[in-house]
Amino acid sequence: MGKTAFMVNLYMAFHSILNFRRKQKQNMKLFRFQPPDIENPVDIIDRIKDIKDDEAKNTILLLDGLDEDPFILSKDPAVSDDDAFVDRLNKIASNTIRFCDVVITCRTQYFPQEELQDYVLNIRKPGGGFYKLNKYYIFPFSDKEVGKYLRKKYGFMRIWNRSKKEKAKNLVRNSHKLMSRPMLLSYLDDLVLEENGYAFSYQIYETLIEKWLIRESEKWRIDNEQERFRTNLRKLSRETALQIYQNWQSKGVLYLAKDDAFKIAETHHIDLKPDEVKGKSLLTCDPLLNWKFAHKSILEYFLALECVENWSYAIDFSFNGMDMAEHFYKEMVPEFNASNFVKLAGGTFDMGDESSDLSEASRPVHQVTLSDFYIAKTPVTQKQWHDVMGSNPSHFKGCDDCPVESVSWHDAQSFIERLSTKTGMKFRLPTEAEWEYAARGGNKSKVFQYSGSDNLDEVGWFAENSGDRTHAVGEKKPNELGIYDMSGNVWEWCLDWYDEEYYQDCKKKGVVENPTGPETGSRRVLRGGGWSSDAQNCRPADRFGVDPGLRGSGLGFRLVFVP
């Protein structure tokens, strides 16, 4: 439930006739920081001072809505917002310390740097030291509470609300985890007015944000100014989200400092003042005028949107602590999204292997320098192939997460062309050098015999453990870069032509930069070994080449994303 509803329910429960024994010993008083008369506000501290000490020591004091306190902002140009904020909290603490217990509510993300301490709030005392306040979080609504909310909102017998109520019930039923949040329930009227249903949770936020943009833009009287304002506010919100994410990564805070916020607002010709971001605003500010979103999930929606439209950003994006962003993102792009790829920092490595148990084509060892590139964590799966091509050529069918196989080099090219057209993104096969660099672990390599381990059974499916078939990707341990199945399961096509003497030519050139193989040939490179391979074929340096038109139950591929 919301913070005010929580306080009212707590107050009512205390004063219930069922609680008469406790009422004989203690009293409870409820005050709101936001005064009834905004134009002529009375300070809540003045109202608290009227309570005598004898009464206060047996009184539980409920103070609702610290984030709505009109006295927490500096009114004196000579006093900084930081000093005013601390001074205000000191006054509240010193004037309430005489009470039996004190409960203060505010928005979760209200306090500057509050993300750094989840359960304790420290407030500096004027003479040194800290007031320590315990922080508690109000849980989302239970199913029973959601039902009660809907009955109160739309009534039992109000025929004119029947359609809205049914839509609201369906919305809650289909988006149970989301709609247990009071913030979203408070926007039900906006959401149920839409004729279209919500197949995905991100669509709920899409509607929520669009309604907010419309409300804000309608403050402008001229129609063409409304559209311009709406466009600019959308851009401002998204850029604010990106900046807040940077702060989250570097400082662990979920806000944008006021000076940075004002710069972004000025860039987009937006003048949002603190008194304009109350009520149903999705973009809010704390007492120091640091900008935040009313709920973290709104921030995460904008971040997911950026990931969809900017793959380079998405691949570098960390979803740690951003679960809803990841959820939205995978809803928006269910298959080939950036979470399937790893960015490899370029570098120089020794390509090839002098071991006598590998083919002569794997020698001599020579130095290769590669630029940064993005490679898929797993081979392309049967489901991914089917979603793009509408068919499944695999011999081992009935396993969506198994690698697609029985595909030629030319088939892989057809898939890549169609995928690129469908997504608007560019993909290709890895070069042989990129493939080996990724299999070895890139610049994080620990020089294992196989990709990620000296024990092949830990990282790959091969002749001795596969049961004569492919297996779902990602079941074995990944390598140092978080890449799976580069030793075994299926052989993987590479971009290059195959030439047994190619490495000798590379050795003569010294350090080779971003090689793409021989200019011509009759065979294409295969790497990694497959489910029927011996252990040595699953080594990162082992090379093989076949006709690019060949199809077999052990032949698959993985993708490289081209920014």
DALINPE-V340228 format. One record per run of one state. SS is the DSSP state (H for helix, E for strand, - for the rest). FROM is the first residue (numbers start at 1). TO is the last residue. If there is no record, write none. Layout:
SS_FROM_TO + SS_FROM_TO
//
This chain:
-_1_2 + H_3_14 + -_15_16 + H_17_25 + -_26_26 + E_27_32 + -_33_43 + H_44_49 + -_50_52 + H_53_56 + -_57_58 + E_59_64 + -_65_65 + H_66_68 + -_69_80 + H_81_96 + -_97_100 + E_101_104 + -_105_113 + H_114_116 + -_117_119 + E_120_124 + -_125_129 + E_130_134 + -_135_142 + H_143_154 + -_155_158 + H_159_174 + -_175_175 + H_176_179 + -_180_181 + H_182_185 + -_186_187 + H_188_192 + -_193_200 + H_201_217 + -_218_222 + H_223_251 + -_252_255 + E_256_256 + -_257_257 + H_258_267 + -_268_273 + H_274_276 + -_277_282 + E_283_285 + -_286_290 + E_291_293 + -_294_295 + H_296_309 + -_310_310 + H_311_316 + -_317_322 + H_323_332 + -_333_337 + H_338_340 + E_341_344 + -_345_346 + E_347_351 + -_352_359 + H_360_362 + -_363_365 + E_366_370 + -_371_372 + E_373_376 + -_377_380 + E_381_381 + H_382_389 + -_390_401 + E_402_403 + -_404_408 + H_409_423 + -_424_425 + E_426_429 + -_430_431 + H_432_440 + -_441_441 + H_442_444 + -_445_449 + E_450_450 + -_451_452 + E_453_453 + -_454_455 + H_456_459 + -_460_471 + E_472_472 + -_473_490 + E_491_497 + -_498_501 + H_502_509 + -_510_511 + E_512_513 + -_514_517 + E_518_518 + -_519_523 + E_524_527 + -_528_534 + H_535_538 + -_539_543 + E_544_546 + -_547_554 + E_555_556 + -_557_558 + E_559_562 + -_563_563
//
